[in-house]
Amino acid sequence: MEDKRAESLSMSARVSELARLLRSGGQTDEQLAVVLHDAHECDIAAALELLDVRQRARLYRLLSVERLGDVFAYVSDAGKYLRELPQEQAADIVEAMDADDAVDALETVSPELRSALMEKLDPESQHDIRLICSYQPDEIGSAMSTNFVSINRHLSVKQAMRALIAQAEENDNISTLFVSDDDGSFYGAIALKDLIVAREDTALDSLISRHFPAVLAHEQIEACLDRLRSYAEASIPVLGEKRRVIGVITTDDIVEAVDDAMGDDYAKLGGLTGEEDLHEPLKTSLKKRLPWLIILLFLGMGVSSVVGLFESVVSQVALIVCFQSSGMFGFCIVKPPFLCCVLSAYHNFARDASQPNPSSAAISSPCGVISTAIPSSSFPA
């Protein structure tokens, strides 16, 4: 625990120091470039929040388009910073990002700016972004990345290495290579380590794992989360039509999906329809919840009035309070069986109390739940 706290403090210190250097103005561009070269993209992204527009403009000038793409991948509201840039530079940054990160960034800008940026992207980036956007938010395809390496099953080990090197310039997710058959369908996967240590005369087919796990693009995310976690692979292929690999689900994607699912579950425990409700405007929240709160207020007043009729009974036997409803749905759905027992007991009390010289009235319930005695004097005549 102490190590984690120290690591967190160390990260905070790095971000603060980075922001201080960018704000101070005492560093030359060359000196800042050296500092930024050694800084992690996550720290730079956190430092953006501590800078003003002028200071961020200097930062944009010192970083390359590819580096800014990596930085914006760590930002939750990339649109805030994309709007500060010329459209040409903003489009280049989006183009340098992985397709799934680019989709997240474009969702934070206005529809007009989104259309303008999309028109400036190269055809391959446009295709990848539109492919991910074509799936519903709860489908695997909407969470996949198009950053993967694919080779043909009939290559030699040497040819496979050349194909890997050629694709690695654009796709840096190379820990697992996905193998396709002649018709383009998914055939298996090869671990990068196995390909590196293999001899040149080794048959590529002997390195291929034919039963490598895969998911379909239209599968529901929550339905296959447990399966994805159980395999513990760095990348799992996503299959489209004709079982062709169209993307991959990485460990980061799985962690993000699990976090989103848990966030929605916790939000629903708090009476919200989803985690996004935590960030909705106050006016919208009041409009959605105020009618129900008013209904619950009057229902609560009704329940209190009913309980008040038997105040003398409750004062003698506090156990009866356990049968009181704690909410509207509990009162209307969950509690009726218990209330029937209690009301039956009240009926028996009244009947026994009408008999001459009763010393006590025994509660007898048809449900067999209550078995005790209450002085008959507790009931109103």
N, C-alpha and C positions, 0 to 999 in steps of 0.2 A: 504494500500500500504506500509506504514511504517512497519507494522507487518511482511509482507512478506519479505521486505528488511532485517529486523533484523533477521528473520529466516534463510534467505540465508547466511547472514554474519556469523551467528552462526554455520551453517553447514560447511562453509569454514574454520572457526576457528577450529572446531573439527577435520576436515581432516588434516589441517596443523599441529595441535598439535600431532595427531596420527602419522603422517609421521615423525615429529621431534623426537618423542620418539623411533621410530624404527631405525632412522638414527644415533641417538646419541651414542648408544652402552653403555650408562651409566646405563641402566636398566638390571636387571637379567631376565632370562626367566620366572621366577615365577611372577615377577612384571609386565612384559609385558603381560603375560597370563591373569592377572586380568584386565588390561586395555582393552585387546581385548575381554574379556568376556562381558564387559559392552558396548562395541562399537557396533553400528549398522552395518549390512553387507554392506549397501550402502556406509557408510563412509569408511569402510575398502577397498571396491572396488575402491573408488576414490583415496585413499592413495596409492594404488598399482602403479599408474602412477608417483608418486613422489619418488619412491624407485628404487635403482639399483638392479641388479640380485642377488648380495650377500645378500642384505637386504630383498629381497622378499623370498629368500631361508629360511631365519630365520623365516619369517612369516608363510611360508608353514609348517614348523616344529612345530610351536606353535598351529596351528589350526587343528581341526579334519577334516576328509574327508567330513563329512556332512556339517560342517560349511563352508569349502571351496566351496562346491557345491552351497551353498546359496550365497556366495560372488561372484562367477563367474557368477551367474545369473544376476547380475547387471553390468557386464562388456560387453562392445560392441564388443571387440576383445578378446574373451577368448582364442583363439588359440595362441596368443602371450605368454600367461602364461602357457598353457598346454604344449607347446614345451619345457619349462624350467624344467619340471618335468619328472621323470622316467615314462615309459609307464604304469607300473602297478598302480602307484599312480594317474596318469592322468585318467586312465580308472575307477578307484574307484570314483574319483570326478564326472566324467560324469554320472556314475551309480547312484550317490546320488542326482543328479539334477532331477527336473521334466522333463518329456520327451520332452516337447516343448522347454524348456531352453537347454536341451542337444542337440536337433537338431540345435538350433542357434549356440551353441558352436562348434559343429562338422563342421558346414559350414565355420568356420574361420580357419580350419587347412588344410593341404595338403591332397590329396586323399590317399596317402600312409599311413600317420599317422591316417587318419580317418578309414581306413580298419583295421589297427592294433588295434586301440582302440575298434572298434566294436567287434572284435573277443574275446576281453577280458571281455566284458560285460556279465551279466547273461542273460538267455533266455528271461525273462520277459521284461527287459530293451531293448533288441534287438527288440522284437516284437513291443513294443510301439513306438520306434524310427522309425522303418520301416513303421509302420502304418501311422504315421504323414507324412513321406516323400512320401507316395504313392499318396498323393493328390497334385493337382496343387497349385501353390502359391496363386492364387486368390480364392481358395475354402476354405470353413469354416474348413474342416478337417485339413488343413495345419496350422491353428492357434489355434487348440484346445489343451487342456491339458488332460492327462489321470489320473489326480489326482482327484478322486471322490469316494464317498461311495455309494454302491448299496445294497439294501436289497430286500427280497421277500415279496410280499403283504400278504402272509398267516401267517407271524410271529406274535407273541404277542408283546406287548409293551416291556416286559422284554427281550424277545429274540432279538428284534430289537436293544435294548441298548447294548446287548452283541455283536451283529454283528458290531455295530458301533465302540465299543471299540477295537475289533479285527482288524478292517480295519484302524482305526485311526493311528496306528503305522506307516503304510506305506503311508497313504493318509491323509494329514492334512486339506484338503478342506472339512470341515464337517458342514458348515453352512446350507447346504441343502442336504438331503438324497434322492436319486432317487430310486423309487420302480419299480421292474420288475414283470411281470406276470409269469405264469407257463412256457410259451414258451420263456421267456427271453425278450419279447418286453416291451417297456416303458409303464408303467401303470400310473405313477404320481410322485409326490414329497411330501416330508414332511419337514417342517422347524424344525431345531434342537430344537428351543425353545419349540415348541409344543410337541415334543417327551419327552423333559426333564420334563415338568410340567404335563404330562399326568399320570393318575392313572394306576396302574398295570392292573386293570380289564377293562380299556378302549379298545375298539376295534380299532385295528390299521387302519382299513379302514376308520374310521371316521376322522382320522388325515390327510389322503391323499388328496392332491389337484389334482383332475383328469384332470383339464384343464391347467396344468402348461405348459408354452411356451417351445417349442423345435425347433431346426433347423436340417436340413439334412446335412450330411457331404459334399455332392457335391454341395451345394448351393454356389452361388457367394457371397463373403464377402460384396462387395459394395451394392449388391441387398438387403441384409437383415440387414445392419447396423442400419438403422432407427428403424426397428422392435426390434432389440436387445436393443437399447438405451431406447426405449419407455417403455419396461417392467421393467427396473431398478432392475433386479435381480442380486444377487451376482454371481450366476452360472446358466447357461442355458444348458441343455443336448444337445449333438450332437448325432444324430441317424444315424446308418449305415444300413446295410442290415437287413431286417425283423424288422425294427424299434427298434433295440437294442441299448442301450446306449453304445457308444464306447469312449466317452470323454465329456468334458464340455468346454464351453466358459465362462471365468470369466470376471469380471469387468476390470481387467488389460489387458486382451486380447482385449476387446472392445476398451479401450482407445488407445492401441497400433495400432489397425486397423484404428481407426479414424485419429490418428496422421499420419500414413502412407498415407492414402487417401488424407488428406489435404496437406501433403508434396508433393505428386505427382501433385496435382492440382496447387499448387503455382509454382512448377518447370516448369510445362507446360506453365503457364503464362509468364515465363521467356524464353520460346522457347526451353525448355529441354523436352526430352521424358519421364523423370521420375526423382524422387529425387536422385537416385543413380548417375545420370549424374553430380551432383554437386561435386562428389568426384572422377570422372574419371581422368586419367592422362592427362597432357597437350597435349601430342602427339596425343592421341586418340581423344581428343576434337577438335584439329586442323584438323585432318583428316576428321572428320564428318562435320565440319562447314565451312571450308575454301572454298570448291567449291561453296556453296550457297552464301557466302559473295562476291565471285568474280562475280557471276551471278547478284546479287543485285547491285553491283557497276556499272556494265555496263548498267543495266536497269535504275539505277538512273541517269547515264550520258545521256541516251536517253531521259528520262523525262525532264531533265534540258534543253536539246537542244530544245525540242518542246516548252517548256515554254519560252525560250529565243526568239523565233520567234515573240512572242506577248508581248515583254517587254514594248512597248509603251502603249499597252492597259492596261496591269497590273498596270503601273505607274499611269494611270488615274482612274481606278476602282480597288481598292485593294480587293474588295469583290470576284473577280474572283479567287483569290488565294485559296479560300475555296474549289474550285473544283479540286485542284491539288491533285494527289494521294500521299499517305504517304508510300507506299510500293508496292512491286511487285504484290501481290495478290489484293491489293486495286485497282491498276492500271488496272489489267487484268479482274477483276471480279466485283468489287463493283462499280467502277466509270463510266463505259460506259454510263448508262442513263444520268448522269449529263454532261458528256463530249459531248453527242449528243446535249443536249440543248445548251451548250456553242458554239459548232461548228455551230449549226443552227443560233445562234445569230450572229456569225462572218460572216456567209453567208449573212444574212440580212443587216449587216453593210456594207459589200462590195457592195451589190446591191444598198442600199440607198445612199452610198457615190458616186456612179457613176451618180446619178441624178444631174441636174444643181442646183447650189446655195443651197446646203443643209446646213442648220444651225446646224442640229444635226441629228444623226442616232438613231432611236429607236430600241432597242433590242426586238424582238418578238420571243419567243421560242415556238415550238410545245408542249413542256412539260408544258408550263405555269409556269415555275419556275422563270424566270428572267423577270423583268419589270422595266427598268430604261432607262436612256439616256446617251450616251457617245458621246462627240464631234467627228465628223467624221475625224478631223485632227489627231486623235490618231492612225489612220490606215495608214499603208504604201500605197503609190499609187500603 
